Amino acid sequence: MKNRFFETISSFCGSEYGVSSAVAAALLLGIIVATMTTIQLNYVPVWKEDAEYAHMSNVWQDMSRLKSNVDILAAGIEINPDARIVLNSPIRVGGSDVPFIGGTTTGGTLAVNNEISGLSIIITTDNATTEYNSGTSLFYTGTVTYHPTNSHYVDETYCYENGALIISRNGRSMMKLSPGIVLERDTGSVNLSVRAVTLDGNQRVMASNSIEDIRLTSEYFTPLFDLTGIEQFFNITSANLTVYTGNQEAWERYFENSARQVNLQKGTDYNITNGTYTVTLSLSPEDEDLYVNIYKAAIKVETGI
């Protein structure tokens, strides 16, 4: 009888220990699940956003360097037209890792000569034989564009076009680095200088989460319109500069700011009009001489594919 009593107590204690172990395991599992859920919901999105932000900062640096390299090559062949200079511009299309999450990296798409880009320049003078139309010489000037595939950080597209570097987001665009299109004003005259750059190369679109290299080679530099030294024989009466672009807002604001900085009067000295993928700056300064110089630098662009 006494043994049976102790067996009952022992069985009860063993059962209680087993239940306690099961409860402890369930509680531990619940804590783990709750912790993982909290991390997944509250921390992972922040980590991903930070990684995407860091990556976009890297891409911006690379695209800025690309524009600088193009400018360097254009200046080099202007000084020495026979020079053949090669510069490489790597673009970090992707690769920023998300902490503690293996196999998760940022990425995007790099496109070369895949967007709208071009210039048209028409100049009229008081001598019909000296009127100028750029025609097809600047019809397509080339682009390099980066499109991100962000999940959390804002999608900003970086585009090099017509010598400028532009950021676009949600249908809005802003010029961050200016092109070689400059308005200046001297006593009694307005000067428009256009140093157009064309990127000659095949169309390429590449999706990647690593580094893609862009190779730039200077080709030639040529004046397209320059009246220096013969202005006394005729006068420029007007100049219409049209930019072909998908970033009309950025170009319109750039032209407005350029004209305002030299105190030109809208409606009297200049006008700006928008069309389908175009922005046109029309110059006809009142009671002032207008001088225009147009040059073209051709740069060969190649990718690793």
SVG drawing of the C-alpha trace seen along z (x, -y; Angstrom):
<svg xmlns="http://www.w3.org/2000/svg" viewBox="-2 -99 48 101">
<polyline fill="none" stroke="black" stroke-width="0.4" points="0.0,0.0 2.8,-2.3 4.7,-1.5 1.6,-2.2 1.3,-5.6 4.9,-6.5 4.5,-5.4 1.4,-7.6 3.4,-10.6 6.4,-9.8 4.1,-9.5 2.4,-12.8 5.7,-14.6 7.0,-13.2 3.9,-14.3 4.1,-17.7 7.8,-18.0 6.8,-17.0 4.0,-19.5 6.4,-22.2 9.0,-21.4 6.4,-21.5 5.1,-24.8 8.6,-26.2 9.3,-25.1 6.1,-26.6 6.9,-29.9 10.4,-29.9 9.1,-29.2 6.6,-32.0 9.3,-34.4 11.4,-33.4 8.5,-33.8 7.5,-37.2 11.1,-38.4 11.5,-37.3 8.1,-38.9 9.2,-42.2 12.5,-42.2 10.8,-41.4 8.1,-44.1 10.0,-46.8 13.7,-46.4 14.1,-44.7 12.3,-47.5 14.5,-50.1 17.6,-48.1 16.5,-47.7 15.8,-51.4 19.2,-52.2 20.9,-49.8 18.9,-51.3 19.8,-54.8 23.5,-54.0 23.3,-52.4 21.6,-55.4 24.3,-57.6 26.9,-55.4 25.1,-55.5 24.8,-59.3 28.6,-59.6 29.2,-57.3 26.9,-59.2 28.4,-62.5 31.9,-61.1 30.5,-59.9 29.5,-63.5 32.8,-64.8 34.7,-62.4 32.6,-63.3 33.3,-67.0 37.0,-66.3 37.1,-64.4 35.2,-67.2 37.6,-69.8 40.6,-67.7 39.6,-67.3 38.7,-71.0 42.2,-71.9 43.8,-69.1 41.4,-67.8 43.9,-65.0 43.9,-63.6 42.3,-60.3 41.7,-59.9 40.0,-56.9 38.3,-57.0 36.4,-54.3 33.4,-55.1 32.2,-52.2 28.6,-52.4 27.5,-50.5 24.2,-49.3 23.7,-47.2 25.3,-45.3 24.6,-47.0 23.9,-44.1 21.1,-44.2 22.5,-43.3 21.7,-39.8 19.7,-38.8 21.8,-36.7 21.3,-36.9 19.5,-40.2 21.1,-43.0 20.0,-46.2 19.9,-46.5 18.7,-48.4 18.9,-48.9 21.5,-50.8 20.5,-52.0 22.8,-53.6 21.3,-55.5 17.8,-54.3 16.1,-57.6 15.0,-60.7 17.8,-63.2 18.8,-65.7 19.2,-69.3 18.0,-71.5 19.4,-75.0 18.0,-77.5 19.7,-80.9 18.4,-83.8 20.4,-86.8 19.8,-89.9 21.8,-88.1 20.0,-85.1 23.2,-83.3 24.4,-83.0 21.3,-81.5 22.0,-78.2 20.0,-75.1 21.7,-72.3 19.6,-69.7 20.6,-66.1 24.1,-66.9 22.7,-67.0 19.5,-65.1 20.4,-62.4 23.0,-63.3 22.8,-60.1 21.9,-59.2 23.1,-57.2 20.3,-56.4 20.0,-54.5 16.6,-53.2 16.6,-51.7 14.4,-48.8 14.0,-50.0 11.4,-48.4 11.5,-51.0 13.6,-54.0 12.2,-56.4 12.8,-55.5 15.0,-58.3 16.1,-58.0 19.5,-59.5 19.9,-60.6 22.8,-62.1 21.4,-63.8 22.5,-66.7 25.5,-67.4 23.4,-67.7 22.7,-65.3 19.1,-65.2 17.2,-63.5 13.6,-62.6 11.0,-61.3 7.3,-60.7 7.0,-62.6 9.1,-65.6 12.6,-66.4 15.4,-68.6 18.8,-69.4 21.6,-68.8 24.7,-69.3 24.5,-71.9 25.2,-71.3 27.5,-73.2 24.8,-75.6 25.6,-79.1 23.9,-82.5 26.1,-85.6 25.5,-89.3 27.9,-92.0 27.3,-95.7 25.0,-95.9 25.1,-92.2 23.8,-88.7 26.0,-85.7 24.8,-82.1 27.4,-79.4 26.4,-75.8 29.0,-73.1 27.0,-70.0 28.2,-66.5 27.1,-63.5 27.5,-60.0 28.1,-57.7 27.4,-54.0 25.0,-51.1 21.8,-51.0 22.2,-48.9 20.0,-48.0 21.3,-45.9 19.8,-44.8 22.3,-44.0 23.2,-43.9 26.9,-44.5 29.3,-47.0 29.0,-47.8 31.8,-49.6 31.3,-52.3 34.2,-53.1 34.4,-56.6 36.7,-57.5 37.1,-61.0 36.5,-61.1 36.4,-64.6 35.6,-68.3 34.2,-70.6 32.6,-74.1 29.1,-74.1 28.4,-77.9 30.9,-80.6 30.8,-84.2 33.8,-85.4 35.6,-88.0 33.0,-88.6 30.2,-90.1 30.5,-93.4 29.1,-91.9 25.7,-90.7 23.8,-90.6 22.0,-87.6 18.4,-88.5 17.2,-85.4 18.2,-82.0 15.9,-79.1 17.4,-76.3 15.2,-73.2 16.1,-70.4 14.5,-66.9 14.0,-65.4 11.7,-63.5 12.6,-65.9 10.9,-69.1 10.5,-70.5 14.3,-70.4 15.2,-72.1 12.5,-74.7 13.7,-75.7 17.3,-75.8 16.5,-78.1 14.4,-80.3 17.2,-80.6 19.8,-81.2 17.8,-84.1 17.0,-85.5 20.6,-85.5 21.6,-87.8 18.5,-90.0 16.7,-89.2 13.0,-90.1 10.6,-87.3 8.3,-88.1 10.7,-90.8 14.2,-89.3 13.3,-85.6 10.5,-83.1 10.3,-79.4 7.8,-77.0 7.0,-73.3 6.0,-70.7 5.8,-66.9 9.2,-65.9 10.6,-69.3 11.6,-72.6 12.5,-75.6 14.4,-78.7 13.8,-81.5 16.2,-84.4 15.7,-87.8 17.2,-90.5 15.6,-93.9 18.1,-96.7 21.1,-94.4 23.4,-92.3 23.1,-88.6 26.2,-86.4 26.0,-82.6 28.7,-79.9 28.0,-76.3 30.5,-73.4 30.1,-69.7 32.3,-67.1 31.7,-63.5 32.4,-60.8 32.3,-57.1 30.5,-55.2 30.8,-51.4 29.7,-49.0 31.0,-45.6 28.3,-43.7"/>
</svg>
